[in-house]
Amino acid sequence: MKTFITFFLVLISLFFLHACKNEKESELPPATTSGKNIIAGYLDGKLFVSRREGLLTIDPSVTYDSSTPVFTLSGRDQLVPDGVIVGFTLKENLQTGKSQITSSSKNSAVLIVRESSGVLVSHTADSGYIEFTRFDPVERVYSGLFEVTFKGSLGQIIHFKEGRFDLKAF
């Protein structure tokens, strides 16, 4: 009987731990500036999270080449494996503050979505912004906020709202 009670208590504990984890996975992570290695936001109202979980993972990623200068960041949605990838390339206004992303600017963004047919479809930024809240090439920490409207080749519109990133380059 004691073994059964112990087993039952362990089972209940695992259930509550799993429930707490699922609840956390459905919330938008806070905007931070300490290199937490995360990209998150709402993609047409659905939570998007790309989080680096250890040294062996490279997603999400960030690079900054001061000689060019070019800044890139990208991430794959962990909540929809093999489904959604977002990426940004910035060549203008690489400092704290807001930079416009439009189809005619040097700054660009792309969104790749796997449709129900299994085909990967690319969408480019039509309008939006990315705002650095921390741009620190010495510590290699890049943090900020973004909102972008993406447009597909057939005119499909996808909104990425309340976007945030907090990444530390390798």
C-alpha positions in Angstrom: 0.0 0.0 0.0 2.9 2.4 0.8 4.4 1.8 -2.6 1.0 2.5 -4.3 0.7 5.8 -2.4 4.3 6.8 -3.3 3.7 6.0 -6.9 0.4 7.9 -6.9 2.0 11.0 -5.4 4.9 10.9 -8.0 2.3 10.5 -10.8 0.3 13.6 -9.5 3.6 15.6 -9.2 4.5 14.8 -12.7 1.1 15.8 -14.0 1.3 19.2 -12.2 4.9 19.8 -13.5 3.7 19.1 -17.0 0.7 21.3 -16.6 2.9 24.2 -15.3 5.3 23.7 -18.2 2.5 23.8 -20.8 1.1 26.9 -19.2 4.5 28.6 -19.4 4.8 27.5 -23.1 1.5 29.3 -23.9 2.7 32.7 -22.5 4.8 35.3 -24.3 8.2 35.4 -22.6 9.1 38.8 -21.1 11.2 41.3 -23.1 14.7 41.1 -21.6 18.2 42.5 -22.5 20.6 40.0 -21.0 21.2 37.5 -23.8 18.5 34.9 -22.9 18.7 33.5 -26.5 15.0 33.8 -27.4 12.9 35.2 -30.2 9.1 35.3 -29.5 5.9 37.0 -30.5 2.5 36.4 -32.0 2.2 35.2 -35.5 -1.3 35.9 -36.7 -2.4 35.6 -33.0 -0.5 32.3 -32.4 2.5 32.2 -30.1 5.9 31.8 -31.8 8.9 30.9 -29.6 12.4 30.1 -30.6 14.7 29.4 -27.6 18.2 28.1 -27.4 18.2 25.4 -24.8 21.9 24.6 -24.4 25.3 24.6 -26.0 24.4 22.0 -28.6 21.6 24.0 -30.2 22.3 26.9 -32.6 18.7 28.1 -33.0 17.9 31.0 -32.7 21.0 32.6 -34.1 22.5 36.0 -34.4 25.5 37.5 -36.2 27.0 40.9 -36.5 29.7 41.9 -38.9 31.0 45.3 -38.0 33.2 45.6 -41.1 30.2 45.5 -43.4 28.1 46.3 -41.2 25.4 43.7 -41.3 23.3 42.3 -38.5 21.2 39.0 -38.9 19.0 37.0 -36.6 16.8 34.0 -37.3 14.8 31.4 -35.4 12.6 28.4 -35.9 9.3 28.1 -34.0 9.7 25.4 -31.3 6.0 25.1 -30.8 5.4 24.1 -34.4 8.5 22.0 -35.3 9.4 21.9 -39.0 6.9 24.7 -39.6 7.8 28.4 -39.3 11.2 30.2 -39.6 11.7 34.0 -39.3 14.8 35.9 -40.2 16.0 39.5 -40.3 18.9 41.2 -42.0 19.7 44.8 -41.1 22.1 47.1 -42.9 20.9 50.5 -41.7 20.7 52.1 -38.2 22.5 49.5 -36.3 22.2 51.0 -32.9 19.6 51.3 -30.1 16.4 52.7 -31.5 13.9 51.9 -34.2 14.7 50.9 -37.8 12.1 50.6 -40.5 11.7 47.4 -42.4 9.9 47.8 -45.8 10.1 46.2 -49.2 12.2 49.1 -50.4 14.6 49.5 -47.5 18.0 47.9 -47.0 16.6 46.2 -43.9 14.6 43.1 -44.7 12.8 40.2 -43.1 11.6 36.9 -44.3 9.1 34.4 -42.9 9.0 30.8 -44.1 5.8 28.9 -43.4 5.0 25.2 -44.1 1.5 25.0 -45.6 -0.9 22.2 -45.0 0.2 20.7 -48.3 3.8 20.4 -46.9 5.2 23.0 -49.2 7.5 25.7 -47.7 6.3 29.2 -48.7 8.4 32.3 -48.3 6.9 35.7 -47.3 8.8 39.0 -47.4 8.4 42.0 -45.1 6.0 44.5 -46.5 6.2 46.9 -43.6 7.2 47.1 -40.0 10.1 47.9 -37.7 12.8 46.4 -35.5 13.9 48.4 -32.4 17.1 47.6 -30.6 16.8 48.0 -26.8 20.4 46.8 -26.5 23.0 46.7 -29.2 26.3 45.6 -27.6 28.9 44.3 -29.9 31.5 44.1 -27.1 29.4 41.7 -25.0 27.8 40.3 -28.2 24.2 40.8 -26.7 21.5 42.1 -29.0 17.9 42.7 -27.7 14.9 44.4 -29.0 11.3 44.5 -30.2 9.7 44.1 -33.6 6.4 44.1 -35.5 6.3 43.1 -39.2 3.6 42.5 -41.8 4.7 39.8 -44.2 3.3 39.4 -47.7 3.4 36.2 -49.7 3.9 35.8 -53.4 0.1 35.3 -53.9 -0.8 38.3 -51.7 -1.2 36.4 -48.4 -0.7 38.7 -45.4 0.8 37.5 -42.1 1.2 39.7 -39.1 4.0 39.2 -36.5 3.0 41.2 -33.4 4.6 41.9 -30.1 7.9 40.4 -31.3 10.9 40.4 -29.1 14.4 39.0 -29.2 17.2 38.7 -26.7 20.3 36.9 -28.2 23.9 36.5 -27.3 26.2 35.7 -30.3 28.7 32.8 -29.9 
